[in-house]
Amino acid sequence: MDDDLSETLEKCFKILDENVDFLENLEMDLEDDKEDELVPDMKLHHLLDMTQDVSESSKIKRAEFNLVRRQAEESL
C-alpha cells in the first residue's frame, strides 16, 4: 500500500514539474488581463472586435488546458 502511495506521489510530482511553466504563464496571462481598460468613447465595432478577441483567447486557453490535462492522464 505504501508503494502505491509513493508511486502516485512520484507521478503527481512529475506532472507538476512538467506543467510548472504552463501554470506560470497562465498566472502571468491572468495578471495581464487585469490591466485591460475600456476606453470611454469606444465605438460599437471596437467593442465587437474586443469581444471576439476575448472569445478566441478564451478558446485557446481552454484548448491548452485540455491538452495538458490529456497529456497528464496519458502519462499516468
N, C-alpha and C positions, 0 to 999 in steps of 0.2 A: 504494500500500500504506500509506503514511504517512497519507494522507487517511482511509482506512478505520479505522485505529487511532485517529486523533484524533476521528473521529465516534463511534466506540464509547466512547471515554473520556468524551466530552461526554454521551452518553446515560446512561452509568453515573453520572456526577456529578449529572445531572438527577434520576435515580431516587433517589439518596441524599438529595438536597435535599428531594425530595417526601416522603420517609419518615423524616426525622430525628425529627419529633415522635412518630411511631408507635414508633420504636426507643427514644426516651427514656421514653415511657410504659411500654413493655414492661420496661425496666430498673427503673423505679420499682415496677411490679407484682411483679417478682421479689424486690425488696428487701422489699416489704410481706409477701410470703409467708413470709419468714424470721422475721417477728415473731409468726406464729401459734403458739399454745401449746395443748397439751392440758390440760384440767382433770382432775386425778386421779380424782375421783368422778363422772365423766360417765356418764350413763345411756346405755343402748344406743340408744334412739331419738334421742338427741342426736348420737351417733356416726353413725347412719344419715343424719340430716339434713345433717351436715357433709360426709359422703361425697358426697351428692347435689349439694351446693353446689360442691364441688371439681370434680366431674364436669362440671357445667354451665359453670363458669368455664373449664375446660379446652377445652370445645367452642367457647365464644365466642372464646377466644384463637386457637384453630386456624382458625376461620372468618375472623377479622380478618387473620391471616397469609395465608391463601389469597386473600382479596380483594386485599390489597396486592400479592401475587405476580402475580395475574392482571392487575391494572392496570399493573404494571411490564412484563409481557410484551406487553400491548396497545400500550404507548407505544413499544416498540421497533419 
